[in-house]
């Protein structure tokens, strides 16, 4: 479960390209064109593969070299919904969940965007998820118990009165697979150690309305955890006028 320095270096690169995919998706949405979920997904994936081919030597082809889940409106309430021909619309949520492999090593970056001025309900739910993600991130310290970290993270959502909308754990290990041990969830008794790499992705999923998920790829260190993915998480950055 503990990564070697060479593995971490590859995952840093994968995190960089994952953040680039988010930037490309945001650029498309900001253009004003009402793209479909599939169009956004295809552009992000083909764009990052082209970018990696231009900048990396060699590019190691693994199944799912790059991928994205793009879900808008009520469909964003599905934690792992696949892109469809549905077109984005004002007032809705848009979740961009992206990832790629560099040298066979994985990183992911996920953000929720609000298309237009957020309602008070959207603000509350977004800020609750952002706070839970921050608390969960801060708890990813060497010596911490995975189950305890998960509880402290998700208790933030419960304390805000949104516990009924929790559908999954805080996170999971990443590396040569997009989901691998340790599991940041109740029942995993793993003790976090320096140079483990995990996702931090608490979510709030409101059926029929929309979902909220913020995920980073996180390196456990001897001192403070380190986010490898750097895309902004604040509400102002998450609001896209269309």
C-alpha positions in Angstrom: 0.0 0.0 0.0 3.0 2.3 0.5 4.2 3.9 -2.7 7.9 4.2 -3.8 9.2 7.7 -4.8 9.2 6.7 -8.4 5.5 5.7 -8.2 4.6 9.0 -6.4 6.3 11.0 -9.2 4.2 9.3 -11.8 1.0 9.9 -9.8 1.9 13.6 -9.5 2.0 13.8 -13.2 -1.3 12.0 -13.5 -2.8 14.5 -11.0 -1.5 17.4 -13.1 -3.2 16.0 -16.2 -6.4 15.2 -14.3 -6.6 18.9 -13.2 -6.0 19.9 -16.9 -9.0 17.9 -17.9 -11.2 19.8 -15.4 -9.9 23.1 -16.8 -10.8 21.9 -20.3 -14.3 21.0 -19.2 -14.8 24.4 -17.5 -13.5 26.2 -20.7 -16.2 24.4 -22.7 -19.0 25.2 -20.3 -17.9 28.9 -20.1 -18.0 29.2 -23.9 -21.8 29.4 -23.7 -22.5 26.4 -25.9 -25.0 24.0 -24.3 -22.8 20.9 -24.8 -24.1 17.4 -24.0 -22.5 15.4 -21.2 -21.0 13.1 -23.9 -19.5 16.0 -25.8 -17.8 17.3 -22.7 -16.5 13.9 -21.7 -15.1 13.1 -25.2 -13.4 16.5 -25.5 -11.7 16.2 -22.1 -10.5 12.6 -22.7 -9.3 13.1 -26.3 -7.7 16.4 -25.3 -5.6 15.0 -22.4 -4.5 12.0 -24.4 -3.3 14.3 -27.2 -1.5 16.5 -24.6 0.2 13.5 -23.0 1.3 12.2 -26.3 2.9 15.6 -27.0 4.6 16.0 -23.7 5.4 12.5 -22.4 7.9 10.0 -23.7 6.8 7.3 -23.7 3.0 7.2 -23.0 2.2 3.9 -21.5 -1.1 2.6 -22.8 -3.2 1.0 -20.1 -7.0 0.2 -20.3 -8.8 3.4 -19.6 -5.7 5.7 -20.1 -8.0 8.6 -19.4 -11.7 8.8 -18.5 -14.4 11.1 -17.3 -17.9 10.9 -15.7 -20.0 13.9 -16.7 -23.4 14.2 -15.0 -25.7 17.2 -15.0 -28.9 18.2 -13.3 -30.8 15.4 -11.5 -28.3 12.9 -13.0 -25.5 14.4 -10.9 -27.2 12.6 -7.9 -25.8 9.3 -9.2 -22.3 8.8 -7.6 -20.9 7.1 -10.7 -23.3 8.0 -13.5 -22.2 7.6 -17.1 -22.3 10.5 -19.6 -25.4 10.7 -21.8 -26.7 12.9 -24.6 -28.4 15.2 -22.0 -27.4 18.9 -22.5 -26.3 21.1 -19.7 -28.8 23.8 -18.6 -28.8 26.9 -16.3 -29.6 26.5 -12.6 -28.3 22.9 -12.5 -25.3 21.1 -11.0 -22.6 19.7 -13.2 -20.2 17.1 -11.8 -17.0 16.5 -13.7 -15.2 13.4 -12.4 -11.9 12.9 -14.3 -8.8 10.7 -14.1 -5.9 9.5 -16.0 -2.9 7.1 -15.8 0.8 8.2 -16.3 3.2 5.3 -16.6 0.5 3.0 -15.4 -0.2 5.0 -12.2 -3.5 6.7 -11.5 -4.8 10.0 -10.1 -8.3 11.5 -10.0 -9.7 15.0 -9.7 -13.5 15.7 -9.3 -15.4 18.9 -8.9 -19.0 20.0 -8.7 -20.1 23.2 -10.7 -23.2 25.2 -10.4 -24.4 26.6 -13.7 -25.6 30.1 -12.9 -26.4 31.9 -9.6 -26.7 29.2 -6.8 -29.8 29.1 -4.7 -29.5 29.1 -0.9 -30.0 25.4 -0.9 -27.3 24.8 -3.4 -24.9 27.0 -1.4 -25.6 25.1 1.8 -25.1 21.7 0.2 -22.0 22.8 -1.7 -20.4 24.4 1.3 -21.2 21.4 3.5 -19.5 19.0 1.1 -16.5 21.4 0.7 -16.2 21.5 4.5 -16.5 17.7 4.8 -13.8 17.3 2.2 -11.5 19.7 4.0 -12.0 17.9 7.3 -11.5 14.5 5.7 -8.4 15.7 4.0 -6.9 17.1 7.3 -7.5 13.8 9.0 -5.5 11.8 6.4 -2.4 11.7 8.6 0.1 9.0 9.3 -1.1 6.9 12.2 -4.8 7.6 11.7 -7.3 4.8 11.5 -9.2 4.6 8.2 -12.5 4.0 9.8 -12.1 7.0 12.2 -11.1 9.3 9.3 -14.2 8.3 7.4 -16.5 8.9 10.4 -15.1 12.4 11.1 -15.5 13.4 7.5 -19.0 12.1 7.0 -20.2 13.4 10.5 -19.7 16.9 9.1 -22.4 16.1 6.5 -24.7 14.6 9.2 -24.2 17.6 11.5 -25.5 19.9 8.7 -28.7 17.9 8.5 -27.8 16.2 5.2 -27.0 12.7 6.4 -29.8 11.1 4.4 -27.9 12.1 1.3 -24.7 10.1 2.0 -24.4 7.2 -0.4 -20.7 6.2 -0.1 -17.5 6.3 1.9 -15.0 9.2 2.1 -12.5 7.6 -0.2 -10.2 4.7 -1.2 -6.6 3.9 -2.1 -5.3 4.7 -5.6 -2.2 3.6 -7.5 -2.0 1.0 -10.2 -5.8 0.8 -10.0 -8.4 3.5 -9.7 -9.9 1.7 -6.6 -7.5 -0.3 -4.3 -6.9 -0.6 -0.6 -6.9 1.0 1.8 -10.6 1.9 2.0 -11.4 5.1 3.8 -14.7 3.7 5.2 -16.3 2.2 8.3 -14.8 -1.3 8.9 -11.4 -0.8 7.4 -8.9 -1.1 10.3 -5.9 0.0 8.2 -3.6 2.5 9.9 -2.5 5.2 7.4 1.3 5.3 6.8 3.5 7.8 5.0 3.5 7.5 1.2 0.1 5.9 1.0 -2.1 7.6 -1.7 -5.8 7.8 -1.4 -8.8 9.7 -2.7 -10.8 12.1 -0.6 -14.3 12.3 -2.1 -17.2 12.7 0.2 -20.5 13.4 -1.6 -24.0 14.6 -1.0 -26.5 13.1 -3.4 -30.1 14.4 -3.5 -32.3 12.2 -5.6 -34.2 14.1 -8.3 -32.3 17.3 -7.6 -28.5 17.0 -7.9 -25.3 15.9 -6.4 -22.2 17.4 -4.9 -18.8 15.8 -4.8 -15.3 17.2 -4.4 -12.4 14.7 -4.8 -8.6 15.1 -4.6 -5.8 12.6 -4.8 -4.0 12.9 -1.5 -0.5 11.8 -0.4 -0.1 10.8 3.3 3.1 12.1 4.7 5.0 12.1 8.0 3.4 15.5 8.8 0.5 17.1 7.0 -1.3 15.4 4.1 -0.6 16.8 0.6 -3.1 17.3 -2.2 -1.7 16.2 -5.5 -4.7 17.7 -7.4 -4.9 21.5 -7.1 -8.1 22.6 -9.0 -9.9 25.2 -6.9 -12.6 24.0 -4.5 -14.2 27.3 -3.3 -17.8 28.1 -4.2 -16.9 31.2 -6.3 -14.7 29.0 -8.5 -17.5 26.4 -8.7 -20.1 28.9 -10.1 -20.1 29.1 -13.9 -22.5 31.7 -15.5 -24.2 30.2 -18.6 
